Amino acid sequence: MNFSILLLALAGLGAVAGNAAPLSVRVVPMGSLPPPLLGFLQEGLAQELGAEVSLTENLPLPDFRHEGLRQYRGEPFLQALADARTSEAGVILGVTNVDLFVPGLNFVFGLADPRHRVAVISLARLYPEFYGQPRNPQLFKERALKEAIHEIGHVLGLGHCPDPACIMHFSNTN
C-alpha cells in the first residue's frame, strides 16, 4: 500500500532528493490510546509517505460531547490541535478513539483544517466490531492508516477523488 508517490506528488511536497525537505508529521493522541497503535501509525505514515513522523504527549479530549449521544463535535478537536501548534512546520495529526460528528453529518472518520495544517482521525468506526463484525486487528490497522493518509492529504490541499480506489475518495461507510 504505497500512497507516497501519488499523494506527495499531487501536493507538491515530495521527499524527492534535492527538491524539498521531507514531510514532517506530528501524531498527537487525544484521549486514551494504546501505545502499540500509535507506534503502528508512526511507522506506517513514515513508510507510506516518506515522512518524518514523531509522537507527542496526549492532549485531553475537548469538552464538546453531544448531549444524549456518545459523540463529540469534531471542530473543537481541530481547534485544540491548532492551539497546541508550535512554530515548527509540518502537519499535526490528532488521533482519538471517540466517535466524531459535524453538523450536517451524523459521523465523520476524520476532519482536516489545511489553513492550520491540522487534522484529526476518529478510530471509533474503523473497528470491525463497531458494525457487529468479528474483531480483525489487521483490517482495523489498514483502515486507520488509510484514514490518516486521507486526512493528511486534505491538509496538503488535496480534495476528494471520484475513484473509489483512490485514497482521497470520500467514504461514509467502513
C-alpha positions as CSV (number, residue, x, y, z in Angstrom):
1,M,0.0,0.0,0.0
2,N,2.4,2.8,-1.2
3,F,0.5,6.1,-1.5
4,S,3.5,8.4,-1.1
5,I,4.3,9.0,-4.8
6,L,0.7,10.0,-5.7
7,L,-0.1,11.9,-2.5
8,L,3.1,13.8,-2.2
9,A,3.5,14.5,-5.9
10,L,0.0,15.9,-6.1
11,A,0.6,18.0,-3.0
12,G,4.0,19.2,-4.4
13,L,5.7,18.2,-1.1
14,G,7.6,15.1,-2.0
15,A,10.8,14.0,-0.3
16,V,12.5,13.7,-3.6
17,A,16.2,14.2,-3.4
18,G,17.1,17.8,-3.7
19,N,13.6,19.1,-4.2
20,A,12.1,19.6,-0.8
21,A,12.5,18.7,2.8
22,P,10.7,15.5,3.9
23,L,7.2,16.0,5.1
24,S,7.0,16.3,8.9
25,V,4.0,14.8,10.7
26,R,3.4,15.0,14.5
27,V,1.0,12.4,15.8
28,V,-1.0,13.6,18.8
29,P,-3.1,11.2,20.8
30,M,-6.3,12.8,22.1
31,G,-7.8,10.8,24.9
32,S,-6.7,7.3,25.8
33,L,-5.0,5.2,23.1
34,P,-2.8,2.1,23.2
35,P,0.9,2.9,22.6
36,P,1.3,0.0,20.1
37,L,-1.4,1.5,17.9
38,L,0.4,4.9,18.0
39,G,3.6,3.2,17.1
40,F,2.0,1.4,14.2
41,L,0.6,4.7,12.8
42,Q,4.0,6.4,13.3
43,E,5.8,3.6,11.4
44,G,3.1,3.3,8.7
45,L,3.0,7.0,8.0
46,A,6.8,7.2,7.8
47,Q,6.9,4.3,5.4
48,E,4.0,5.2,3.2
49,L,4.6,8.9,3.0
50,G,8.4,9.0,3.4
51,A,7.7,11.4,6.2
52,E,9.5,12.3,9.4
53,V,6.9,11.2,12.0
54,S,7.0,11.9,15.7
55,L,4.7,11.1,18.6
56,T,3.8,13.8,21.2
57,E,2.2,13.8,24.5
58,N,-1.5,13.2,24.9
59,L,-4.0,16.1,24.7
60,P,-7.2,15.8,26.7
61,L,-10.5,15.3,24.9
62,P,-12.2,18.7,24.2
63,D,-15.3,19.0,26.3
64,F,-17.8,19.1,23.4
65,R,-19.7,15.8,23.8
66,H,-23.1,15.8,22.1
67,E,-25.8,15.6,24.8
68,G,-27.7,12.3,24.5
69,L,-25.1,10.8,22.2
70,R,-21.7,9.2,22.6
71,Q,-20.3,11.5,20.0
72,Y,-18.1,14.6,20.1
73,R,-18.2,17.6,17.8
74,G,-15.1,17.3,15.5
75,E,-14.3,21.0,15.1
76,P,-13.1,21.5,18.7
77,F,-10.5,18.8,18.1
78,L,-9.1,20.7,15.2
79,Q,-9.0,23.9,17.3
80,A,-7.2,22.1,20.2
81,L,-4.6,20.8,17.7
82,A,-4.2,24.3,16.2
83,D,-3.8,25.8,19.7
84,A,-1.1,23.2,20.5
85,R,0.9,24.0,17.4
86,T,4.4,25.4,18.0
87,S,6.3,27.4,15.4
88,E,7.6,24.3,13.6
89,A,6.4,23.5,10.1
90,G,4.6,20.2,9.3
91,V,1.3,18.5,9.8
92,I,-0.3,17.8,13.1
93,L,-2.5,14.6,13.1
94,G,-4.7,14.1,16.1
95,V,-5.9,10.5,16.8
96,T,-8.8,9.7,19.0
97,N,-11.0,6.7,19.9
98,V,-14.1,8.7,20.4
99,D,-16.8,9.0,17.7
100,L,-16.9,12.4,15.9
101,F,-19.6,14.2,14.1
102,V,-20.0,17.6,12.4
103,P,-23.3,19.5,11.8
104,G,-25.0,18.0,8.8
105,L,-23.2,14.6,9.1
106,N,-24.1,12.1,11.7
107,F,-20.5,11.0,11.9
108,V,-17.0,11.6,10.3
109,F,-14.0,9.3,10.2
110,G,-11.8,12.4,10.2
111,L,-11.5,16.1,9.6
112,A,-8.8,18.4,8.3
113,D,-8.0,22.1,8.5
114,P,-5.5,22.9,5.8
115,R,-5.1,26.6,6.9
116,H,-3.7,25.5,10.3
117,R,-2.2,22.3,8.9
118,V,-4.0,20.1,11.4
119,A,-6.2,17.0,11.1
120,V,-7.9,14.5,13.4
121,I,-9.0,10.9,12.8
122,S,-11.5,9.0,14.8
123,L,-10.8,5.3,15.2
124,A,-14.3,4.6,16.7
125,R,-16.0,3.5,13.5
126,L,-12.9,1.8,12.0
127,Y,-13.1,-1.2,14.3
128,P,-15.0,-4.0,12.6
129,E,-16.7,-4.7,16.0
130,F,-18.5,-1.4,15.7
131,Y,-20.5,-3.0,12.9
132,G,-21.1,-6.3,14.7
133,Q,-18.3,-8.0,12.7
134,P,-15.6,-10.2,14.3
135,R,-12.5,-8.5,15.7
136,N,-9.9,-8.1,12.9
137,P,-6.8,-6.2,14.1
138,Q,-5.2,-6.2,10.6
139,L,-8.3,-4.7,8.9
140,F,-8.6,-2.1,11.7
141,K,-4.9,-1.1,11.2
142,E,-5.4,-0.8,7.4
143,R,-8.4,1.4,7.9
144,A,-6.6,3.6,10.5
145,L,-3.6,4.1,8.3
146,K,-5.7,4.9,5.2
147,E,-7.8,7.4,7.1
148,A,-4.7,9.1,8.5
149,I,-3.2,9.4,5.0
150,H,-6.5,10.6,3.6
151,E,-6.7,13.5,6.2
152,I,-3.1,14.4,5.7
153,G,-3.9,14.6,2.0
154,H,-6.6,17.2,2.8
155,V,-4.1,19.2,5.0
156,L,-1.8,19.2,2.0
157,G,-4.5,20.7,-0.2
158,L,-6.0,17.6,-1.9
159,G,-9.7,17.3,-2.4
160,H,-11.9,14.3,-2.8
161,C,-11.4,11.9,-5.7
162,P,-14.3,10.3,-7.6
163,D,-12.4,7.0,-8.0
164,P,-13.4,4.5,-5.2
165,A,-9.9,3.0,-5.3
166,C,-8.3,6.4,-4.6
167,I,-7.0,7.2,-1.1
168,M,-8.8,10.6,-1.4
169,H,-12.2,9.1,-2.2
170,F,-14.9,10.3,0.1
171,S,-16.2,7.5,2.3
172,N,-19.2,7.4,4.5
173,T,-19.0,3.6,5.1
174,N,-16.3,1.4,6.5
